[in-house]
Amino acid sequence: MPALLTKWGIPLLLLAATTLNYLDRQTLGILAPVIQKEMDLDNEALGWLFSVFYYSYTFSQFGIGALLDRANLRWTYGLGVLAWSASCAATGLAGSFRGLVGFRLLLGITESVNWPAALRVISGVLEPRDRQLGNGIFTSGTSVGAVIAPTIIGGVAALFGWRWAFVAVGALGAVWFAAWIFFTRAARLAPAWRPAAGRQRPSGYRVVLLPQFWRVFGVTLLVNPCLYFELNWLPTYFVQHRGFEAGQKLVWALTAIYVGLDLGYLASGAAALWLARRGLAIRRARRVVFLAASALMLVSAVVPFLPGFPAALSALMVVNFAIGVWIPVYLTMAQEVSTEHVSTAAGLLGGSGSLAGALAMWGVGRVTQRTGSFAIPMAAVSVAAVLAAGAGWVVTRPPMPAPEEGYT
């Protein structure tokens, strides 16, 4: 396989997997108004459905990273995608609130493979200068999934019912698995660790002793809840507070917003490379990009008070673009905590961020149920942006840790 195809083809396969990852988890969010009505669920119950996914996703990531650092990712990652796809398809069998909770827990466990594995793959095939762009490419699968989810899920549900929407989305995982196994035959996806003479492999969990781990930890606690709020709660916001029905108008509104998110993912790495090519050090370029995105996110606080739908839609597109710019910078920070234990660091950080996201999803359900408004959650996104700007400044200010021996 040509080197260029291996270098950038792998991120494209990761993009496809991440698209499926977010299609699977977004299916519930898109169908929430229909499921709420059929099963008589209030917002607090819906908040639990969103949050239990992140609880299982969180605690699975704490352990999965260390395993992935020792695994051949060609098979481990491929089977992980099959497993979460099967979990999504099985959700269509749920006959009660408890059934939905059980399948969401299982989906969280199986989807925990994606980010720790993908970040290690990107670290192996791309140079540090290119990683933010590579991260942006594969992470754009989150917004690609969000963009196409309303059309695919809404279309299948309209024709065959909401249960078949889960089945149809889950079935796509088998197609991806076949492509992954075929196109990664020559890729370097075996464990990256090669011990130097007389040196034993250190425990991956030593990463928690690194100061840089705790600096990035502060960023992840702020970034993840903002992303999860936009992906999970906007359909409900439009139905309950903008007078939408669960139909084509809602589909187009969500598509426009998530296109903004996707553009942010791609703009993040491109902007950092553009600044670096004009003489700015790569760490400083990342800092500029991260701070600019944080400033744009302040728009979130005014969204509930905008009188017309076009203004609210435009503001949410800006907010989601900014979040899209945020994420690749954060992922690059996580990759560079430890070059020997990329998946372990990514799993611990991702799990922590998901736990923060789970609590936030429950909190949004509780607050909106009691206040009848999304003003507080949307203002909280702006507050998180201010705090994240400070945390991002701290992460990018000191020199990055030197690469450890034995990792290629």
DOZA-242242 format. One line per field, with one value per residue (C-alpha): residue number from 0; residue in three letters; x, z, y. Coordinates in nm, 4 decimals. Layout:
% residues N
seq c(NUM,...) .
type c(ALA,...) .
px c(X,...) .
pz c(Z,...) .
py c(Y,...) .
//
This chain:
% residues 408
seq c(0,1,2,3,4,5,6,7,8,9,10,11,12,13,14,15,16,17,18,19,20,21,22,23,24,25,26,27,28,29,30,31,32,33,34,35,36,37,38,39,40,41,42,43,44,45,46,47,48,49,50,51,52,53,54,55,56,57,58,59,60,61,62,63,64,65,66,67,68,69,70,71,72,73,74,75,76,77,78,79,80,81,82,83,84,85,86,87,88,89,90,91,92,93,94,95,96,97,98,99,100,101,102,103,104,105,106,107,108,109,110,111,112,113,114,115,116,117,118,119,120,121,122,123,124,125,126,127,128,129,130,131,132,133,134,135,136,137,138,139,140,141,142,143,144,145,146,147,148,149,150,151,152,153,154,155,156,157,158,159,160,161,162,163,164,165,166,167,168,169,170,171,172,173,174,175,176,177,178,179,180,181,182,183,184,185,186,187,188,189,190,191,192,193,194,195,196,197,198,199,200,201,202,203,204,205,206,207,208,209,210,211,212,213,214,215,216,217,218,219,220,221,222,223,224,225,226,227,228,229,230,231,232,233,234,235,236,237,238,239,240,241,242,243,244,245,246,247,248,249,250,251,252,253,254,255,256,257,258,259,260,261,262,263,264,265,266,267,268,269,270,271,272,273,274,275,276,277,278,279,280,281,282,283,284,285,286,287,288,289,290,291,292,293,294,295,296,297,298,299,300,301,302,303,304,305,306,307,308,309,310,311,312,313,314,315,316,317,318,319,320,321,322,323,324,325,326,327,328,329,330,331,332,333,334,335,336,337,338,339,340,341,342,343,344,345,346,347,348,349,350,351,352,353,354,355,356,357,358,359,360,361,362,363,364,365,366,367,368,369,370,371,372,373,374,375,376,377,378,379,380,381,382,383,384,385,386,387,388,389,390,391,392,393,394,395,396,397,398,399,400,401,402,403,404,405,406,407) .
type c(MET,PRO,ALA,LEU,LEU,THR,LYS,TRP,GLY,ILE,PRO,LEU,LEU,LEU,LEU,ALA,ALA,THR,THR,LEU,ASN,TYR,LEU,ASP,ARG,GLN,THR,LEU,GLY,ILE,LEU,ALA,PRO,VAL,ILE,GLN,LYS,GLU,MET,ASP,LEU,ASP,ASN,GLU,ALA,LEU,GLY,TRP,LEU,PHE,SER,VAL,PHE,TYR,TYR,SER,TYR,THR,PHE,SER,GLN,PHE,GLY,ILE,GLY,ALA,LEU,LEU,ASP,ARG,ALA,ASN,LEU,ARG,TRP,THR,TYR,GLY,LEU,GLY,VAL,LEU,ALA,TRP,SER,ALA,SER,CYS,ALA,ALA,THR,GLY,LEU,ALA,GLY,SER,PHE,ARG,GLY,LEU,VAL,GLY,PHE,ARG,LEU,LEU,LEU,GLY,ILE,THR,GLU,SER,VAL,ASN,TRP,PRO,ALA,ALA,LEU,ARG,VAL,ILE,SER,GLY,VAL,LEU,GLU,PRO,ARG,ASP,ARG,GLN,LEU,GLY,ASN,GLY,ILE,PHE,THR,SER,GLY,THR,SER,VAL,GLY,ALA,VAL,ILE,ALA,PRO,THR,ILE,ILE,GLY,GLY,VAL,ALA,ALA,LEU,PHE,GLY,TRP,ARG,TRP,ALA,PHE,VAL,ALA,VAL,GLY,ALA,LEU,GLY,ALA,VAL,TRP,PHE,ALA,ALA,TRP,ILE,PHE,PHE,THR,ARG,ALA,ALA,ARG,LEU,ALA,PRO,ALA,TRP,ARG,PRO,ALA,ALA,GLY,ARG,GLN,ARG,PRO,SER,GLY,TYR,ARG,VAL,VAL,LEU,LEU,PRO,GLN,PHE,TRP,ARG,VAL,PHE,GLY,VAL,THR,LEU,LEU,VAL,ASN,PRO,CYS,LEU,TYR,PHE,GLU,LEU,ASN,TRP,LEU,PRO,THR,TYR,PHE,VAL,GLN,HIS,ARG,GLY,PHE,GLU,ALA,GLY,GLN,LYS,LEU,VAL,TRP,ALA,LEU,THR,ALA,ILE,TYR,VAL,GLY,LEU,ASP,LEU,GLY,TYR,LEU,ALA,SER,GLY,ALA,ALA,ALA,LEU,TRP,LEU,ALA,ARG,ARG,GLY,LEU,ALA,ILE,ARG,ARG,ALA,ARG,ARG,VAL,VAL,PHE,LEU,ALA,ALA,SER,ALA,LEU,MET,LEU,VAL,SER,ALA,VAL,VAL,PRO,PHE,LEU,PRO,GLY,PHE,PRO,ALA,ALA,LEU,SER,ALA,LEU,MET,VAL,VAL,ASN,PHE,ALA,ILE,GLY,VAL,TRP,ILE,PRO,VAL,TYR,LEU,THR,MET,ALA,GLN,GLU,VAL,SER,THR,GLU,HIS,VAL,SER,THR,ALA,ALA,GLY,LEU,LEU,GLY,GLY,SER,GLY,SER,LEU,ALA,GLY,ALA,LEU,ALA,MET,TRP,GLY,VAL,GLY,ARG,VAL,THR,GLN,ARG,THR,GLY,SER,PHE,ALA,ILE,PRO,MET,ALA,ALA,VAL,SER,VAL,ALA,ALA,VAL,LEU,ALA,ALA,GLY,ALA,GLY,TRP,VAL,VAL,THR,ARG,PRO,PRO,MET,PRO,ALA,PRO,GLU,GLU,GLY,TYR,THR) .
px c(0.0000,0.1502,0.2927,0.0698,-0.2403,-0.1330,-0.0603,-0.3926,-0.6077,-0.5958,-0.7357,-1.0157,-1.1022,-1.0984,-1.3307,-1.5748,-1.5592,-1.6110,-1.9061,-2.0612,-1.9714,-2.1711,-2.4512,-2.5048,-2.5056,-2.7033,-2.9871,-3.1471,-3.1055,-3.2697,-3.5573,-3.5968,-3.9201,-4.0851,-3.9618,-4.0582,-4.4138,-4.4479,-4.2939,-4.4259,-4.0819,-4.0185,-3.6995,-3.5446,-3.5860,-3.4400,-3.1461,-3.0852,-3.0843,-2.8251,-2.6133,-2.6035,-2.4325,-2.1567,-2.1242,-2.0463,-1.8407,-1.6430,-1.5464,-1.4716,-1.2252,-1.0365,-0.9371,-0.9465,-0.6543,-0.3940,-0.5190,-0.5105,-0.1485,-0.0611,-0.2948,-0.2772,-0.5334,-0.6178,-0.8318,-0.9000,-1.0313,-1.2209,-1.4009,-1.4754,-1.6626,-1.8613,-1.9504,-2.0854,-2.2785,-2.4478,-2.5330,-2.7009,-2.9021,-3.0189,-3.1625,-3.4488,-3.5638,-3.6144,-3.9697,-3.9347,-3.7336,-3.5211,-3.4463,-3.3309,-3.1071,-2.9499,-2.8692,-2.7325,-2.5001,-2.3780,-2.3289,-2.1134,-1.8899,-1.8277,-1.7866,-1.5079,-1.2625,-1.2825,-1.0908,-0.7995,-0.7424,-0.7785,-0.5418,-0.2733,-0.3178,-0.2830,0.0307,0.1815,0.1131,0.1508,0.4318,0.3622,0.3204,0.0409,-0.1426,-0.3820,-0.5003,-0.5205,-0.7177,-0.9458,-1.0064,-1.1042,-1.2847,-1.4949,-1.6753,-1.8601,-2.0163,-2.0502,-2.2474,-2.4470,-2.5112,-2.6332,-2.8031,-3.1246,-3.1739,-3.0838,-3.2433,-3.5450,-3.5990,-3.5850,-3.8025,-4.0626,-4.0833,-4.0457,-4.0680,-3.8103,-3.7016,-3.5818,-3.3768,-3.1556,-3.1228,-3.0340,-2.7665,-2.6135,-2.5891,-2.3488,-2.0753,-2.0387,-1.9688,-1.7017,-1.5351,-1.4889,-1.3271,-1.1017,-0.9652,-0.9026,-0.7305,-0.5165,-0.3290,-0.0004,-0.0608,0.1546,-0.1096,0.0788,0.1799,0.4142,0.6317,0.9788,1.1802,1.5360,1.8092,1.7729,1.4588,1.1185,0.7939,0.6708,0.3101,0.0886,-0.0813,0.2380,0.1021,-0.0986,0.2330,0.3100,0.2284,0.1147,-0.1524,-0.3188,-0.2954,-0.4790,-0.7174,-0.8504,-0.9213,-1.1096,-1.3458,-1.4596,-1.4505,-1.6455,-1.9645,-1.9989,-1.9746,-2.2157,-2.4712,-2.4756,-2.5016,-2.7627,-2.9933,-3.0400,-3.3185,-3.5153,-3.4403,-3.5846,-3.8978,-3.9702,-3.8572,-3.8657,-4.1946,-4.0572,-4.2144,-4.0012,-3.9934,-3.8077,-3.7665,-3.5896,-3.3710,-3.2567,-3.1868,-2.9707,-2.7917,-2.6960,-2.5657,-2.3570,-2.2120,-2.0713,-1.9200,-1.7635,-1.6120,-1.4586,-1.2880,-1.1243,-1.0414,-0.8620,-0.5702,-0.5566,-0.5337,-0.2570,-0.0540,-0.1092,0.0215,0.3151,0.4192,0.4338,0.6879,0.4767,0.5889,0.3394,0.2508,0.1850,-0.0205,-0.2370,-0.2792,-0.3965,-0.6465,-0.7793,-0.8234,-0.9978,-1.2461,-1.3097,-1.3989,-1.6529,-1.8269,-1.9403,-2.2269,-2.3957,-2.5240,-2.7456,-2.9085,-3.2208,-3.2940,-3.2731,-3.6260,-3.6186,-3.5278,-3.2735,-3.0759,-3.0768,-2.9718,-2.6851,-2.5640,-2.5694,-2.3737,-2.1052,-2.0944,-2.0647,-1.7959,-1.5975,-1.6389,-1.5203,-1.2051,-1.1527,-1.1575,-0.8546,-0.6369,-0.7458,-0.6856,-0.3336,-0.2709,-0.3848,-0.1656,0.1455,0.1063,0.3058,0.4433,0.4788,0.1231,-0.0992,-0.4058,-0.3682,-0.3515,-0.6340,-0.8493,-0.7963,-0.8562,-1.1476,-1.3062,-1.2759,-1.4284,-1.7101,-1.7856,-1.8105,-2.0337,-2.2571,-2.3112,-2.3777,-2.6366,-2.8228,-2.7919,-2.9355,-3.2365,-3.2936,-3.2493,-3.4657,-3.7386,-3.7562,-3.7017,-3.8700,-3.5778,-3.2399,-3.0968,-2.8848,-2.7236,-2.6440,-2.4918,-2.2875,-2.1340,-2.0066,-1.8677,-1.6919,-1.5371,-1.3823,-1.2427,-1.1166,-0.9322,-0.7349,-0.6727,-0.5628,-0.3195,-0.1581,-0.1314,0.0367,0.2624,0.5252,0.7447,0.5874,0.7438,1.0355,0.9572,1.0263,1.2548,1.1304,0.8286,0.8013) .
pz c(0.0000,-0.0963,0.1964,0.1335,0.1276,0.4530,0.6137,0.5324,0.4439,0.8016,0.9431,0.6855,0.8072,1.1623,1.0445,0.9161,1.2464,1.4483,1.2261,1.3148,1.6799,1.6881,1.4689,1.7184,2.0252,1.8525,1.7546,2.0968,2.0927,1.7512,1.8427,2.1977,2.1318,1.9784,2.2465,2.5227,2.3926,2.3411,2.6762,2.8710,2.9823,3.1247,3.0804,3.3976,3.2743,2.9393,3.1217,3.2902,2.9540,2.8237,3.1383,3.1916,2.8560,2.9766,3.3111,3.1458,2.8760,3.1448,3.3628,3.0646,2.9310,3.2597,3.1927,2.8149,2.7396,2.9137,2.7247,2.3899,2.4402,2.4412,2.1590,1.7841,1.6923,1.3550,1.5232,1.8636,1.7217,1.4423,1.6799,1.9089,1.6270,1.5595,1.9285,1.9648,1.6384,1.7722,2.0947,1.8967,1.6857,1.9969,2.1427,1.8977,2.1044,2.4225,2.5505,2.8598,3.0225,3.1977,2.8666,2.7179,3.0196,2.9829,2.6156,2.6689,2.9369,2.6952,2.4185,2.6491,2.7389,2.3779,2.2401,2.4923,2.2485,1.9877,2.1212,2.3047,2.0013,1.7386,1.9163,1.9345,1.5655,1.4754,1.6923,1.5058,1.1475,1.1674,1.2733,1.5676,1.3284,1.1410,1.4357,1.5022,1.1403,1.1640,1.4849,1.3155,1.0232,1.2276,1.4939,1.2241,1.2216,1.5287,1.3318,1.0110,1.2203,1.3687,1.0238,0.8585,1.1681,1.1407,0.7763,0.8119,1.1497,1.0872,0.7431,0.8606,1.1630,0.9439,0.7103,0.9468,1.3049,1.5592,1.6497,1.2954,1.3000,1.5714,1.3720,1.0453,1.2034,1.3889,1.0711,0.9152,1.1515,0.9625,0.6388,0.8068,0.9629,0.6234,0.4831,0.7880,0.7731,0.3986,0.3923,0.7072,0.6018,0.5730,0.8440,1.1582,1.4213,1.6449,1.9972,1.9576,2.2605,2.1901,2.5128,2.5132,2.6309,2.9990,3.0366,3.1413,3.0227,3.2889,3.4051,3.1856,3.4904,3.5763,3.3472,3.6428,3.7999,3.5117,3.5710,3.2097,3.2700,3.5349,3.3230,3.0390,3.2939,3.3701,3.0013,2.9523,3.2422,3.0598,2.6946,2.7030,2.8774,2.6269,2.3314,2.4865,2.5580,2.1971,2.0589,2.2989,2.4006,2.0975,1.9402,2.2652,2.2926,1.9473,2.0135,2.3588,2.3214,1.9510,1.8720,1.6300,1.5565,1.5202,1.1422,0.8457,0.9861,1.2894,1.0627,0.8626,1.1749,1.3288,0.9995,0.9714,1.3288,1.2949,0.9632,1.1705,1.4107,1.1230,0.9713,1.3098,1.3269,0.9899,1.0457,1.3734,1.2293,0.9131,1.1151,1.3393,1.0377,0.8652,1.1705,1.2100,0.8466,0.9110,1.1866,1.4968,1.7127,1.6949,2.0665,2.0339,1.7215,1.9115,2.1923,1.9538,1.7900,2.1248,2.2729,1.9617,1.9759,2.3456,2.2694,2.0056,2.2524,2.4645,2.2145,2.3797,2.6732,2.4541,2.2475,2.4682,2.4520,2.0753,1.9468,1.6041,1.4902,1.2243,1.4862,1.7292,1.4546,1.3457,1.7046,1.7613,1.4393,1.5726,1.9081,1.7453,1.5051,1.8088,1.9862,1.6674,1.6745,2.0418,2.0164,1.7915,2.0027,2.3181,2.1609,2.0599,2.4194,2.5344,2.2803,2.3995,2.7692,2.7200,2.3938,2.5438,2.6729,2.4365,2.4801,2.8574,2.8895,2.6390,2.8242,3.1644,3.0309,2.8113,3.0964,3.3244,3.0625,3.0031,3.3753,3.3750,3.0689,3.2353,3.5370,3.3063,3.1008,3.4182,3.5454,3.2250,3.2493,3.6132,3.5633,3.2507,3.4124,3.7093,3.5368,3.2031,3.0321,2.8742,2.9809,3.2640,3.0638,2.7725,3.0035,3.1633,2.8214,2.8053,3.1580,3.0681,2.7672,2.9880,3.2293,2.9442,2.7924,3.1158,3.1402,2.7754,2.8316,3.1179,2.9117,2.6140,2.8082,2.9570,2.7313,2.6346,2.8027,2.6155,2.4240,2.6241,2.4993,2.3326,2.1499,1.7751) .
py c(0.0000,0.3400,0.5373,0.8395,0.6197,0.4549,0.7931,0.9621,0.6597,0.5326,0.8600,0.8345,0.4837,0.6180,0.8963,0.6327,0.4427,0.7596,0.8463,0.5102,0.5663,0.8872,0.7583,0.4783,0.6997,0.9783,0.7471,0.7846,1.1631,1.1978,0.9651,1.0993,1.2959,0.9872,0.7468,0.9909,0.9981,0.6210,0.5240,0.8256,0.9502,1.2972,1.5018,1.3664,1.0080,1.1111,1.2678,0.9321,0.7552,0.9974,0.9818,0.6027,0.5690,0.8006,0.6224,0.2883,0.4601,0.6406,0.3482,0.1262,0.3838,0.3824,0.0213,-0.0152,0.2162,0.0016,-0.3051,-0.1267,-0.0177,-0.3900,-0.4979,-0.5379,-0.2772,-0.4265,-0.6923,-0.5383,-0.2132,-0.3862,-0.6213,-0.3272,-0.1529,-0.4713,-0.4984,-0.1451,-0.1788,-0.4930,-0.3083,-0.0313,-0.2761,-0.4607,-0.1370,-0.1730,-0.4716,-0.2673,-0.2845,-0.0679,0.2092,-0.0548,-0.2209,0.1071,0.1647,-0.1812,-0.1416,0.2092,0.0725,-0.1967,0.0584,0.2699,-0.0257,-0.1242,0.2294,0.3010,0.1405,0.4162,0.7150,0.5445,0.3211,0.5931,0.8320,0.5626,0.4877,0.8573,0.8854,0.5933,0.7037,1.0837,1.3149,1.5523,1.8459,1.6631,1.5111,1.7966,1.7762,1.3967,1.4294,1.6792,1.4436,1.1408,1.3442,1.5081,1.1758,1.3003,1.5822,1.3810,1.1341,1.4186,1.5721,1.2521,1.1099,1.3149,1.2152,0.8469,0.7848,1.0063,0.8542,0.4930,0.5713,0.7436,0.4451,0.1503,0.2815,0.3909,0.0369,-0.0362,0.2820,0.1286,-0.1939,-0.0187,0.2003,-0.0938,-0.3015,-0.0497,-0.1702,-0.4990,-0.3092,-0.0978,-0.4047,-0.5691,-0.2526,-0.2107,-0.5657,-0.5366,-0.1980,-0.2351,-0.5485,-0.3584,-0.0974,-0.0842,-0.1492,-0.3928,-0.2797,0.0153,-0.0605,-0.2036,-0.2323,-0.1055,-0.3407,-0.4237,-0.2117,-0.3428,-0.1984,0.0478,0.0458,0.2597,0.4051,0.5929,0.8630,0.9949,1.0989,1.3343,1.7036,1.7345,1.4690,1.6843,1.9967,1.8227,1.6689,2.0169,2.0756,1.7489,1.8196,2.1337,2.0293,1.7027,1.8225,2.1072,1.8705,1.6194,1.8892,2.0061,1.6534,1.5186,1.8018,2.0260,1.8128,1.8360,2.2097,2.2765,2.0708,2.2121,2.5731,2.6564,2.4845,2.2266,1.8913,1.5791,1.6175,1.7615,2.1123,1.9705,1.7572,2.0597,2.2669,1.9955,1.9349,2.3030,2.3110,1.9976,2.1143,2.4006,2.1479,1.9546,2.2683,2.3460,2.0056,2.0555,2.4230,2.3468,2.1507,2.3601,2.6824,2.5474,2.4316,2.7691,2.9554,2.7156,2.7622,3.1361,3.0959,3.0414,2.7494,2.4633,2.4869,2.8594,2.7982,2.5524,2.8034,3.0774,2.8412,2.7175,3.0649,3.1975,2.9101,2.9731,3.3355,3.2316,3.0017,3.2949,3.3296,3.0290,3.2342,3.4529,3.1750,3.1294,3.5016,3.5452,3.6158,3.4540,3.1048,3.2206,3.4133,3.1196,2.8792,3.1047,3.1417,2.7662,2.7138,2.9508,2.7704,2.4297,2.5536,2.6715,2.3373,2.1684,2.3811,2.2955,1.9184,1.8417,2.0715,1.8915,1.5483,1.6505,1.7576,1.4124,1.2306,1.4103,1.3369,1.0146,0.8807,0.5311,0.5046,0.7007,0.4786,0.4623,0.8409,0.8840,0.6324,0.7935,1.1431,1.0383,0.8469,1.1481,1.3741,1.1270,1.1130,1.4912,1.4612,1.2024,1.4256,1.7193,1.5258,1.4311,1.7880,1.9340,1.7039,1.7970,2.1727,2.1947,1.9850,2.2220,2.5571,2.4890,2.6640,2.5920,2.9289,2.7876,2.5019,2.7319,2.9925,2.7124,2.6380,2.9972,2.9761,2.6500,2.8245,3.0936,2.8345,2.6160,2.9123,2.9457,2.5720,2.5546,2.8402,2.6467,2.3263,2.4936,2.7305,2.4932,2.2769,1.9472,1.6410,1.4864,1.1665,0.8521,0.5776,0.2637,0.4026,0.4445) .
//
